[in-house]
Amino acid sequence: MNPDRTAIFDRVAAILKAHAKEDIPITADLRIAADLAIDSVEMFDLVMEIEDLYDISFPIEEASAIDTVGSLVDAISRLSNA
């Protein structure tokens, strides 16, 4: 993981911990909905929080395709560099 992705991952992990119903370690392959018990409404709130934090906008089709922490970090990295 490059330094930018590491920083993004660390921030995302902290946000996810605040939203998670389970206290489990946050890893890149962790499934946001299934493993952290984050429902679609909470995921929407999470995406909005991240958009504000990074001043980015997720296309709807991309936001709905995010399933793991790693895919979320990839999307943030890609949109931040666009």
Biotite code that builds the C-alpha atoms (Angstrom):
import biotite.structure as struc

atoms = struc.array([
    struc.Atom([0.000, 0.000, 0.000], chain_id="A", res_id=1, res_name="MET", atom_name="CA", element="C"),
    struc.Atom([1.500, 3.331, -0.984], chain_id="A", res_id=2, res_name="ASN", atom_name="CA", element="C"),
    struc.Atom([1.625, 6.172, 1.570], chain_id="A", res_id=3, res_name="PRO", atom_name="CA", element="C"),
    struc.Atom([-1.476, 7.908, 0.207], chain_id="A", res_id=4, res_name="ASP", atom_name="CA", element="C"),
    struc.Atom([-3.473, 4.678, 0.282], chain_id="A", res_id=5, res_name="ARG", atom_name="CA", element="C"),
    struc.Atom([-2.181, 3.959, 3.784], chain_id="A", res_id=6, res_name="THR", atom_name="CA", element="C"),
    struc.Atom([-3.378, 7.365, 4.999], chain_id="A", res_id=7, res_name="ALA", atom_name="CA", element="C"),
    struc.Atom([-6.747, 6.851, 3.299], chain_id="A", res_id=8, res_name="ILE", atom_name="CA", element="C"),
    struc.Atom([-7.047, 3.363, 4.788], chain_id="A", res_id=9, res_name="PHE", atom_name="CA", element="C"),
    struc.Atom([-6.264, 4.642, 8.285], chain_id="A", res_id=10, res_name="ASP", atom_name="CA", element="C"),
    struc.Atom([-8.904, 7.383, 8.051], chain_id="A", res_id=11, res_name="ARG", atom_name="CA", element="C"),
    struc.Atom([-11.496, 5.025, 6.564], chain_id="A", res_id=12, res_name="VAL", atom_name="CA", element="C"),
    struc.Atom([-10.779, 2.428, 9.257], chain_id="A", res_id=13, res_name="ALA", atom_name="CA", element="C"),
    struc.Atom([-11.387, 5.030, 11.978], chain_id="A", res_id=14, res_name="ALA", atom_name="CA", element="C"),
    struc.Atom([-14.673, 6.084, 10.355], chain_id="A", res_id=15, res_name="ILE", atom_name="CA", element="C"),
    struc.Atom([-15.790, 2.487, 9.928], chain_id="A", res_id=16, res_name="LEU", atom_name="CA", element="C"),
    struc.Atom([-14.991, 1.654, 13.550], chain_id="A", res_id=17, res_name="LYS", atom_name="CA", element="C"),
    struc.Atom([-17.306, 4.493, 14.594], chain_id="A", res_id=18, res_name="ALA", atom_name="CA", element="C"),
    struc.Atom([-20.124, 3.083, 12.422], chain_id="A", res_id=19, res_name="HIS", atom_name="CA", element="C"),
    struc.Atom([-19.553, -0.632, 13.039], chain_id="A", res_id=20, res_name="ALA", atom_name="CA", element="C"),
    struc.Atom([-21.772, -2.658, 15.308], chain_id="A", res_id=21, res_name="LYS", atom_name="CA", element="C"),
    struc.Atom([-19.043, -5.259, 15.797], chain_id="A", res_id=22, res_name="GLU", atom_name="CA", element="C"),
    struc.Atom([-15.631, -4.569, 17.323], chain_id="A", res_id=23, res_name="ASP", atom_name="CA", element="C"),
    struc.Atom([-13.425, -6.371, 14.826], chain_id="A", res_id=24, res_name="ILE", atom_name="CA", element="C"),
    struc.Atom([-10.119, -5.400, 13.224], chain_id="A", res_id=25, res_name="PRO", atom_name="CA", element="C"),
    struc.Atom([-10.544, -3.414, 10.012], chain_id="A", res_id=26, res_name="ILE", atom_name="CA", element="C"),
    struc.Atom([-8.696, -5.029, 7.097], chain_id="A", res_id=27, res_name="THR", atom_name="CA", element="C"),
    struc.Atom([-8.777, -4.348, 3.353], chain_id="A", res_id=28, res_name="ALA", atom_name="CA", element="C"),
    struc.Atom([-10.732, -7.532, 2.587], chain_id="A", res_id=29, res_name="ASP", atom_name="CA", element="C"),
    struc.Atom([-13.360, -6.918, 5.259], chain_id="A", res_id=30, res_name="LEU", atom_name="CA", element="C"),
    struc.Atom([-16.867, -6.738, 3.774], chain_id="A", res_id=31, res_name="ARG", atom_name="CA", element="C"),
    struc.Atom([-18.494, -3.513, 4.930], chain_id="A", res_id=32, res_name="ILE", atom_name="CA", element="C"),
    struc.Atom([-22.113, -4.665, 5.006], chain_id="A", res_id=33, res_name="ALA", atom_name="CA", element="C"),
    struc.Atom([-21.681, -8.317, 5.922], chain_id="A", res_id=34, res_name="ALA", atom_name="CA", element="C"),
    struc.Atom([-18.766, -8.202, 8.367], chain_id="A", res_id=35, res_name="ASP", atom_name="CA", element="C"),
    struc.Atom([-19.435, -4.837, 10.023], chain_id="A", res_id=36, res_name="LEU", atom_name="CA", element="C"),
    struc.Atom([-23.250, -5.079, 9.939], chain_id="A", res_id=37, res_name="ALA", atom_name="CA", element="C"),
    struc.Atom([-23.548, -1.689, 8.241], chain_id="A", res_id=38, res_name="ILE", atom_name="CA", element="C"),
    struc.Atom([-26.881, -1.421, 6.434], chain_id="A", res_id=39, res_name="ASP", atom_name="CA", element="C"),
    struc.Atom([-27.632, 0.535, 3.271], chain_id="A", res_id=40, res_name="SER", atom_name="CA", element="C"),
    struc.Atom([-28.793, 3.663, 5.112], chain_id="A", res_id=41, res_name="VAL", atom_name="CA", element="C"),
    struc.Atom([-25.635, 3.709, 7.236], chain_id="A", res_id=42, res_name="GLU", atom_name="CA", element="C"),
    struc.Atom([-23.558, 3.063, 4.114], chain_id="A", res_id=43, res_name="MET", atom_name="CA", element="C"),
    struc.Atom([-25.179, 6.091, 2.478], chain_id="A", res_id=44, res_name="PHE", atom_name="CA", element="C"),
    struc.Atom([-24.275, 8.201, 5.540], chain_id="A", res_id=45, res_name="ASP", atom_name="CA", element="C"),
    struc.Atom([-20.751, 6.775, 5.463], chain_id="A", res_id=46, res_name="LEU", atom_name="CA", element="C"),
    struc.Atom([-20.310, 7.620, 1.780], chain_id="A", res_id=47, res_name="VAL", atom_name="CA", element="C"),
    struc.Atom([-21.565, 11.172, 2.378], chain_id="A", res_id=48, res_name="MET", atom_name="CA", element="C"),
    struc.Atom([-19.141, 11.592, 5.295], chain_id="A", res_id=49, res_name="GLU", atom_name="CA", element="C"),
    struc.Atom([-16.242, 10.390, 3.145], chain_id="A", res_id=50, res_name="ILE", atom_name="CA", element="C"),
    struc.Atom([-17.288, 12.609, 0.219], chain_id="A", res_id=51, res_name="GLU", atom_name="CA", element="C"),
    struc.Atom([-17.223, 15.629, 2.533], chain_id="A", res_id=52, res_name="ASP", atom_name="CA", element="C"),
    struc.Atom([-13.928, 14.603, 4.101], chain_id="A", res_id=53, res_name="LEU", atom_name="CA", element="C"),
    struc.Atom([-12.115, 14.136, 0.769], chain_id="A", res_id=54, res_name="TYR", atom_name="CA", element="C"),
    struc.Atom([-14.130, 16.672, -1.276], chain_id="A", res_id=55, res_name="ASP", atom_name="CA", element="C"),
    struc.Atom([-15.065, 14.014, -3.829], chain_id="A", res_id=56, res_name="ILE", atom_name="CA", element="C"),
    struc.Atom([-18.305, 12.672, -5.273], chain_id="A", res_id=57, res_name="SER", atom_name="CA", element="C"),
    struc.Atom([-18.990, 8.974, -5.780], chain_id="A", res_id=58, res_name="PHE", atom_name="CA", element="C"),
    struc.Atom([-20.949, 8.133, -8.938], chain_id="A", res_id=59, res_name="PRO", atom_name="CA", element="C"),
    struc.Atom([-24.023, 6.171, -7.828], chain_id="A", res_id=60, res_name="ILE", atom_name="CA", element="C"),
    struc.Atom([-23.019, 3.037, -9.725], chain_id="A", res_id=61, res_name="GLU", atom_name="CA", element="C"),
    struc.Atom([-19.576, 3.127, -8.127], chain_id="A", res_id=62, res_name="GLU", atom_name="CA", element="C"),
    struc.Atom([-20.907, 3.696, -4.611], chain_id="A", res_id=63, res_name="ALA", atom_name="CA", element="C"),
    struc.Atom([-23.280, 0.755, -4.930], chain_id="A", res_id=64, res_name="SER", atom_name="CA", element="C"),
    struc.Atom([-20.433, -1.501, -6.113], chain_id="A", res_id=65, res_name="ALA", atom_name="CA", element="C"),
    struc.Atom([-18.287, -0.879, -3.023], chain_id="A", res_id=66, res_name="ILE", atom_name="CA", element="C"),
    struc.Atom([-18.354, -3.973, -0.870], chain_id="A", res_id=67, res_name="ASP", atom_name="CA", element="C"),
    struc.Atom([-14.999, -4.204, 0.893], chain_id="A", res_id=68, res_name="THR", atom_name="CA", element="C"),
    struc.Atom([-12.829, -1.739, 2.769], chain_id="A", res_id=69, res_name="VAL", atom_name="CA", element="C"),
    struc.Atom([-10.192, -2.169, 0.047], chain_id="A", res_id=70, res_name="GLY", atom_name="CA", element="C"),
    struc.Atom([-12.657, -1.289, -2.722], chain_id="A", res_id=71, res_name="SER", atom_name="CA", element="C"),
    struc.Atom([-13.695, 1.799, -0.755], chain_id="A", res_id=72, res_name="LEU", atom_name="CA", element="C"),
    struc.Atom([-10.055, 2.872, -0.340], chain_id="A", res_id=73, res_name="VAL", atom_name="CA", element="C"),
    struc.Atom([-9.445, 2.253, -4.072], chain_id="A", res_id=74, res_name="ASP", atom_name="CA", element="C"),
    struc.Atom([-12.442, 4.391, -5.011], chain_id="A", res_id=75, res_name="ALA", atom_name="CA", element="C"),
    struc.Atom([-11.376, 7.234, -2.716], chain_id="A", res_id=76, res_name="ILE", atom_name="CA", element="C"),
    struc.Atom([-7.822, 7.103, -4.055], chain_id="A", res_id=77, res_name="SER", atom_name="CA", element="C"),
    struc.Atom([-9.005, 7.107, -7.668], chain_id="A", res_id=78, res_name="ARG", atom_name="CA", element="C"),
    struc.Atom([-11.540, 9.929, -7.174], chain_id="A", res_id=79, res_name="LEU", atom_name="CA", element="C"),
    struc.Atom([-9.081, 12.015, -5.130], chain_id="A", res_id=80, res_name="SER", atom_name="CA", element="C"),
    struc.Atom([-6.509, 11.857, -7.939], chain_id="A", res_id=81, res_name="ASN", atom_name="CA", element="C"),
    struc.Atom([-8.983, 12.540, -10.745], chain_id="A", res_id=82, res_name="ALA", atom_name="CA", element="C"),
])
